[in-house]
Amino acid sequence: MDFTKNEARIRASFAQQSMMHTIGAELAEITEGSVTITAPVSDGVQQQQGFAHGGMLFSIADSAAGYAALTVLPEEAEVMSVEVKINFLAPGSGQLEATGRVIKPGRRLVVVAADVWSVDNGKRKHVAILQGTMIPVGA
């Protein structure tokens, strides 16, 4: 598998995600088995206490984990989430960074995880952890 082609296809796919555009998310890093997405905690994604809404944390973690799964699949494959669990560990503020990684690749299912970190005023804090299963489609 040509990882350069895989990276280009992941970037093209990410560019089509209106949800990621809406929350200001960006692809920060793509390596085989891992993808990092960053996003600011802007006014439009805060909950009533001024922290990142849990839906935002879930969205970037799910996307990071899904794209991590794509890095280990054939070029013609796409993925969809089959099941996902998230634990919120602390409130998030400032800039968020979600790093998804492949736990166990497979032809039928890919087990993934993601960690979400908050970086605010020079302090980095672990704010969520996600684990899930992705299913390859279209391959």
RANORVEN-V148330 format. One record per backbone hydrogen bond with DSSP energy under -1.0 kcal/mol. NH is the residue of the N-H (numbers start at 1). CO is the residue of the C=O. Records with the same first field share a line. If there is no record, write none. Layout:
# RANORVEN-V148330
NH=CO + CO
This chain:
# RANORVEN-V148330
6=2
7=3
8=4
9=5
10=6
11=7
12=8
13=9
14=10
15=11
16=13
17=14
18=16
21=17
22=18
23=19
24=21
25=20
26=38
28=36
29=36
31=34
34=31
35=100
36=29
37=98
38=26
39=96
41=94
42=40
45=42
46=43
47=51
50=47
52=92
53=45
56=53
57=53
58=54
59=55
60=56
61=57
62=58
63=59
64=60
65=61
66=62
67=63
68=64
69=65
70=66
71=67
72=69
73=70
77=74
78=137
80=135
82=133
83=133
85=131
87=129
89=127
90=127
95=119
96=39
97=117
98=37
99=115
100=35
101=113
102=33
103=111
104=111
110=134
111=104
112=132
113=101
114=130
115=99
116=128
117=97
118=125
119=95
120=123
123=120
125=118
127=116
128=116
129=87
130=114
131=85
132=112
133=83
134=110
135=80
137=78
